[in-house]
Amino acid sequence: MSTCLATIERNLTLGNIDSYIEWANSIPMLSAAEELVLAEKLKNEADINAAKKLILHHLRFVIHVAKGYKGYGLPISDLIQEGNIGLMKAIKKFNPKEGVRLISYAIHWIKAEIHEYVLQNIKAATKVATTKSQRKLFFNLRKLKGSLNSKKSLTKEQVKTIATQLNVPEKEVTTMEMRLEPSDTSLETPKDEYTDSSHTREQYLEDNSCNQAMFIEQNDHAKKRQLKLQNALKEIDPREKKIIEQRWLFEKKTTLQELSNMLGVSTERVRQLEKKALESLEKIMQSKLKNT
């Protein structure tokens, strides 16, 4: 696996960060069945090729997590490299018999490596993050401020909200905010690195959450629902199916008038058929979901 990591790091070092992220995101996610086969090959047969595939297909998750730690004056490429190390450690120790997805297990290893890297490399960290509550604030305050749409100093109410969420004293929230102000020279960010101000690099993955287990579960759920929708469409009237496809599933939405001309019926009749089709689909989908 060390050879695979060396190749990934070489691509990350020699290539443009945008290109690396685009390349990593072009590698498709594994299904649960595919992941299980590879994990078992690695566990039972020490199959290095299986390990390489598991690494490559999970690079996008490392990038997503690393993005949650931008803004501390460290290159995003370094954060990704540290996350990759955590991913490899997780893959080496992962036991497929536990019955969980790999990312649910690996997320903790990825974060741990990035946490350690940030604390070791930011000079201010030794000053402002010495206690457990301070570390919690150090890693979460910026993100929580963003969730509150607060670009200026926190209000008393916002301080109270954050203190409650993180279970830390309100005074420590205020103190940490002052220490993490952009004017703090100990946290100056190199202009040639990717920081919070560089929004163009942040368009590859939405930074809504670092809960990768939830992300992959939602992705699997969406695929299952899509498959059930396709099967449900086969069970309704062909004319109603055509209306649903034209009105909801095609990139360019067909108007009622266009469908009226196409089917040779009034727009009101098209509207009635559309409503009936949607109701039928909903019943079929609910039935299928209950039987899942």
C-alpha positions in Angstrom: 0.0 0.0 0.0 3.0 2.3 0.5 3.6 2.2 -3.2 0.0 3.3 -3.9 0.3 6.2 -1.4 3.6 7.3 -3.1 1.9 7.4 -6.5 -1.1 9.3 -5.1 1.2 11.8 -3.3 3.3 12.2 -6.5 0.1 13.0 -8.4 -0.8 15.5 -5.7 2.6 17.1 -5.6 3.4 17.3 -9.3 -0.1 18.0 -10.5 -2.4 21.0 -10.0 -4.6 20.7 -7.0 -7.7 21.3 -9.1 -6.7 18.5 -11.5 -6.1 16.1 -8.5 -9.5 16.8 -7.1 -11.1 16.4 -10.4 -9.3 13.1 -11.0 -10.2 11.8 -7.5 -13.8 12.7 -8.0 -13.9 10.9 -11.4 -13.3 7.6 -9.7 -16.7 6.1 -9.0 -17.9 5.1 -5.6 -18.0 1.4 -4.8 -21.3 -0.4 -4.1 -21.6 -2.2 -0.8 -21.1 -5.6 -2.6 -18.0 -4.4 -4.5 -16.5 -3.0 -1.3 -17.1 -6.2 0.6 -15.4 -8.4 -2.1 -12.3 -6.2 -2.1 -12.1 -5.9 1.7 -12.4 -9.7 2.0 -9.6 -10.2 -0.6 -7.4 -7.9 1.4 -8.2 -9.4 4.7 -8.1 -13.1 3.7 -5.6 -13.1 0.9 -3.5 -10.0 1.5 -4.4 -8.9 -2.0 -2.5 -5.6 -2.6 -4.5 -4.8 -5.7 -7.7 -4.9 -3.6 -6.1 -2.5 -1.2 -5.2 -0.1 -4.0 -8.7 -0.1 -5.3 -10.2 0.5 -1.9 -7.8 3.5 -1.5 -8.5 5.0 -4.9 -12.3 4.7 -4.6 -12.3 6.5 -1.3 -10.0 9.5 -2.1 -13.0 11.7 -2.7 -14.0 11.3 0.9 -10.6 12.3 2.2 -10.8 15.5 0.1 -14.2 16.3 1.5 -13.0 15.9 5.1 -9.8 17.9 4.4 -11.9 20.8 3.2 -13.4 21.1 6.7 -9.9 22.1 8.0 -9.1 24.9 5.5 -8.4 28.4 6.9 -5.6 27.5 9.3 -2.7 28.6 7.0 -2.0 25.1 5.8 -1.9 23.9 2.2 -5.0 21.9 1.3 -2.7 19.4 -0.5 -0.9 18.7 2.8 -4.2 18.2 4.6 -5.3 15.7 1.9 -2.0 13.8 2.2 -2.4 13.4 5.9 -6.0 12.3 5.4 -4.8 9.7 2.8 -2.4 8.3 5.5 -5.4 7.9 7.8 -7.4 6.2 5.1 -4.6 3.7 4.5 -4.3 2.9 8.2 -8.0 2.3 8.4 -8.0 0.0 5.3 -5.2 -2.0 6.8 -7.2 -2.6 10.1 -10.7 -2.8 8.6 -12.6 -6.0 9.3 -15.4 -6.6 6.7 -17.1 -9.0 9.1 -18.1 -6.1 11.3 -20.9 -5.4 8.8 -20.3 -1.7 8.4 -19.2 0.3 5.3 -15.5 1.1 5.2 -16.0 4.9 5.3 -17.9 4.6 8.5 -14.8 3.1 10.0 -12.2 5.1 8.1 -13.7 8.5 8.9 -12.2 8.5 12.4 -8.8 7.6 11.2 -8.8 10.2 8.5 -9.9 13.0 10.9 -7.3 11.8 13.5 -4.4 12.2 11.1 -5.6 15.6 10.0 -6.2 16.7 13.6 -2.6 15.7 14.6 -1.1 17.5 11.5 -3.0 20.7 12.2 -2.0 20.8 15.9 1.7 20.0 15.0 2.0 22.6 12.3 0.1 25.7 13.5 2.2 27.6 16.0 -0.9 29.1 17.5 -2.3 25.7 18.3 0.1 25.2 21.2 -1.1 28.5 22.7 -4.8 28.3 22.0 -5.7 24.6 22.1 -4.1 23.0 25.1 -7.3 21.7 26.8 -9.9 19.4 25.5 -12.6 22.1 25.2 -10.1 24.5 23.5 -9.3 21.8 20.9 -13.0 21.3 20.3 -13.4 25.0 19.8 -10.2 25.3 17.6 -11.5 22.8 15.2 -15.2 23.7 15.1 -15.5 27.5 15.8 -15.0 28.7 12.2 -17.5 26.2 10.8 -20.1 27.0 13.4 -19.6 30.7 12.8 -20.2 30.0 9.1 -23.4 28.1 9.9 -24.6 31.1 11.8 -23.7 33.4 8.8 -21.5 35.4 11.1 -18.7 37.2 9.3 -18.2 39.6 12.2 -17.8 39.1 15.9 -20.3 36.8 17.5 -23.2 38.2 19.3 -23.9 37.1 22.9 -26.7 34.9 21.7 -24.5 33.3 19.1 -21.8 32.7 21.7 -24.4 31.0 23.9 -25.6 28.8 21.0 -22.1 27.6 20.2 -21.2 27.1 23.8 -24.3 24.9 24.2 -23.6 22.9 21.0 -20.0 22.2 22.0 -20.6 21.9 25.7 -17.9 24.5 26.6 -17.9 27.7 28.7 -19.2 30.8 26.9 -16.0 32.6 28.0 -13.8 30.1 26.2 -15.9 30.7 23.0 -15.2 34.4 23.2 -11.5 33.9 24.0 -11.0 31.5 21.1 -12.8 33.7 18.7 -10.4 36.6 19.5 -7.4 34.3 19.2 -8.5 33.0 15.8 -9.2 36.5 14.3 -7.5 37.0 10.9 -5.5 39.9 12.4 -3.7 37.4 14.6 -0.2 37.2 12.9 0.4 33.8 14.3 -2.4 32.5 12.0 -1.5 34.4 8.9 -2.3 32.4 5.8 0.2 32.3 2.9 -1.3 34.1 -0.1 -0.3 31.4 -2.5 -2.1 28.6 -0.7 -5.7 27.6 -0.7 -7.7 29.2 2.1 -11.2 30.3 2.9 -10.9 33.2 0.4 -10.3 30.8 -2.4 -13.8 29.8 -3.4 -13.1 28.5 -6.9 -11.3 25.4 -5.5 -14.3 24.6 -3.3 -16.7 23.8 -6.1 -15.9 20.1 -6.4 -17.7 18.8 -3.3 -20.3 20.5 -1.1 -19.0 21.1 2.3 -22.4 20.5 4.1 -21.1 17.9 6.5 -18.1 15.7 7.2 -20.3 12.8 8.1 -19.2 10.5 5.3 -21.1 7.5 6.6 -24.3 9.4 6.2 -23.2 10.7 2.8 -22.6 7.2 1.4 -25.8 5.8 3.0 -27.8 8.6 1.4 -26.1 7.9 -2.0 -27.1 4.2 -1.7 -30.6 5.1 -0.7 -31.0 7.5 -3.6 -29.8 4.7 -6.0 -32.4 2.3 -4.6 -35.2 4.9 -4.8 -34.2 5.6 -8.5 -34.4 1.9 -9.3 -37.7 1.6 -7.6 -39.0 4.6 -9.5 -37.9 3.0 -12.8 -39.7 -0.2 -11.9 -42.8 1.7 -10.7 -43.0 3.5 -14.0 -43.4 0.2 -15.7 -46.5 -0.5 -13.7 -48.6 2.5 -14.7 -50.5 3.4 -17.9 -48.1 4.0 -20.9 -49.7 7.4 -21.5 -49.3 8.4 -17.9 -45.7 7.2 -17.9 -45.0 9.4 -20.9 -46.5 12.4 -19.1 -44.4 11.8 -16.0 -41.2 11.4 -18.1 -41.8 14.5 -20.1 -42.9 16.6 -17.2 -40.5 15.4 -14.4 -37.7 13.2 -15.6 -36.3 14.9 -18.7 -33.8 17.7 -18.4 -36.0 20.1 -20.5 -39.5 20.1 -18.9 -42.4 19.8 -21.4 -45.3 22.2 -20.9 -48.9 21.1 -20.5 -49.7 22.7 -23.8 -47.0 20.8 -25.6 -48.2 17.6 -24.1 -51.8 18.5 -25.1 -50.7 18.8 -28.7 -48.6 15.7 -28.5 -51.4 13.5 -27.1 -54.3 15.1 -28.8 -56.2 16.0 -25.6 -56.9 19.2 -23.7 -54.4 20.7 -21.2 -56.9 20.0 -18.4 -57.0 16.4 -19.3 -53.2 16.3 -19.3 -53.2 17.8 -15.8 -55.7 15.2 -14.6 -53.6 12.4 -16.1 -50.5 13.8 -14.5 -52.1 14.0 -11.1 -53.4 10.5 -11.4 -50.0 9.2 -12.5 -48.2 10.9 -9.5 -50.7 9.4 -7.1 -50.3 5.9 -8.6 -46.5 6.2 -8.5 -46.6 7.4 -4.8 -48.7 4.3 -3.9 -46.4 1.9 -5.7 -43.2 3.5 -4.3 -44.6 3.4 -0.7 -45.5 -0.2 -1.2 -42.1 -1.1 -2.5 -40.3 0.8 0.2 -42.3 -1.0 2.9 -41.3 -4.3 1.4 -37.6 -3.4 1.3 
